[in-house]
Amino acid sequence: MYSKNMKCDYCYQIYYDASEDAQMDGKLWIECTCCKKWNHTDCEITTGSDKSMRQVALDLNEQVALENSRPQNEAAS
């Protein structure tokens, strides 16, 4: 997988394609709209140079944190 460039560009964690059952590492990932590469949202925030991608990663982290903080029955509605 590493040779296919299927890794976070910042921490080099390997990920598997969705066609391989999306075996991720339990962290949030984000796809670059330009190059179609995937990176951890945390890595994009701390290391990424593209301000718009950094903002998207921040927004995604915030959205997921909000959803995770809601009680289960409230999150489903």
Beta strands, then each sheet from edge to edge (+ up, - down):
strand 1: 29-31
strand 2: 38-40
sheet 1: 1+ 2-
end
